[in-house]
Amino acid sequence: MAKVINKSKDLIKEYNKARFMSFLFLAIIILSLILALKIWEISLIVVIVFRIKYKKNKIKVKILKSGVNGEKNLVLKLKELSNDYTIISGLKLVNSKGRITEIDAVVIGNGNLFIIEAKNHRGYIYGDAKENELIHEKAITDGNLKKKNIKNPIKQSERQLDILKSILSERSLTPYINQIIVFTNKDLRFNIKNSNIPILKNEQLIEYISKYNKTKKSLTNKDEKGIINVLLNLDYC
């Protein structure tokens, strides 16, 4: 079993915070309805305002829950790798402008280094890998399809790659970094054209990494330990 190191739990914290806010908004609504018997004008306004807040927050909770489940599914799957591998999940990086980005998982082992961007969408995703956005379709309750544009995870992975390369090169480390996009939800189909990096389903991940051919730029054990040490000592709040 691979060794897993969790660097960040921000998504879980944000999800728990959003859930708490939902309970708080709901409690305020219930209290306002009780008070409406005496001060109905003010209570009615409060109910309307917090009902809107509650609905918006409920959507946020749903999105965050999907993200948390996606990260959980990814890590559970990566644990199936042999003990030759180390997985660092939730690795925060900061670019030259001070913006923080987070890599879902970094996999180091067997002479190779991978960065993985995971998405937990369901439905159908399609488009061109070179575009900034893809199209996401999914069925909604009335049986119709809901279509919207979503950020292209390939572009996101490319930005993460550039930042990670810069951080490692500053420490005289220049490994070849492999990129992987993985969709963790079983209820998803995709057709993304012109991608130069592999786009996989969760169930394909272990076989791909395990059978990945070493290149001339493959890492020594010393290289792997050096990279792991650098990444674990990055301290971005």
Stockholm file with secondary structure:
# STOCKHOLM 1.0

chainA/1-237         MAKVINKSKDLIKEYNKARFMSFLFLAIIILSLILALKIWEISLIVVIVFRIKYKKNKIKVKILKSGVNGEKNLVLKLKELSNDYTIISGLKLVNSKGRITEIDAVVIGNGNLFIIEAKNHRGYIYGDAKENELIHEKAITDGNLKKKNIKNPIKQSERQLDILKSILSERSLTPYINQIIVFTNKDLRFNIKNSNIPILKNEQLIEYISKYNKTKKSLTNKDEKGIINVLLNLDYC
#=GR chainA/1-237 SS CCEEEECCCHHHHHHHHHHHHHHHHHHHHHHHHHHTTTCHHHHHHHHHHHHHHHHHHHHHHHHHHHHHHHHHHHHHHHTTSCTTEEEEEEEEEECTTSCEEEEEEEEEETTEEEEEEEECCCEEEEEETTSSEEEEEEECTTSCEEEEEEECHHHHHHHHHHHHHHHHHTTTCCCCEEEEEEECCTTEEEEEESCSSCEEEGGGHHHHHHTCCCCTTCCCHHHHHHHHHHHHTCCCC
#=GC SS_cons         CCEEEECCCHHHHHHHHHHHHHHHHHHHHHHHHHHTTTCHHHHHHHHHHHHHHHHHHHHHHHHHHHHHHHHHHHHHHHTTSCTTEEEEEEEEEECTTSCEEEEEEEEEETTEEEEEEEECCCEEEEEETTSSEEEEEEECTTSCEEEEEEECHHHHHHHHHHHHHHHHHTTTCCCCEEEEEEECCTTEEEEEESCSSCEEEGGGHHHHHHTCCCCTTCCCHHHHHHHHHHHHTCCCC
//
